[in-house]
Amino acid sequence: MLACLSAGARFLRPIRVPAIRATDPPCLEPRAFMLIPSPDDRCSKHFHYRDFLFCGETQNRLDLPNTPTDPQTYEAIKALACEILDKVVDEFGDIELTFAFCSAELAKKIRKNPRPRIAPERDQHAGYEQNSCGKQICNRGGFAADFRHPSVPSDQLAHWVIGKCAFDRLYYYGSSHPLHVSTGPNHSRTVVLMQERDGRRVPRVIKEDQFNTLINADGL
Ligand SMILES: [Zn+2]
């Protein structure tokens, strides 16, 4: 198992430094740069970076490059994999990632779908990436992934994550829908029920200990 980052070093300093690939010549001053991992590199016990870069319906259909350019995004992917997803796999077995890293290019393509259901400025799927104006796409930082298990309903997964993991935001869409979970610098432990009303998803922020009661009462 790869060592996860210690709590104190979980997130990199909010400065931007030029990134080089591991294959670049070693003549560059090492302290001035941070390495960008390859998609094939392992980021945690059960996951490789590519698992987070090349998943989701639109990405699978279009096969876009969809690769982060900011080293902090890779660190954030690693943190989510180590702190939450590895633990879920250890407990329940393999999961399916249904949506994870979303570059500006992928977001543009998804927005062409009839019901895109993405919010890049809030959903943490862009990590620390910037838009074409040099502004961070999602100010929350951190990273999010959507996942489901082939036989364990998402309400059971959500209940377990809430009880056992250090998450930032958890969005619950229903027992048969993927669960959205993030880690991030705010560590806000925000739980949101996404209730469907008149064909639209309406967010409802709840207390952690209300989760089981509310999803049963609302038939989610
Ligand atoms: Zn999501």
Residues whose N, C-alpha, C, O or C-beta is under 5 A from the ligand:
A	BS01	ZN	A145 D146 H180
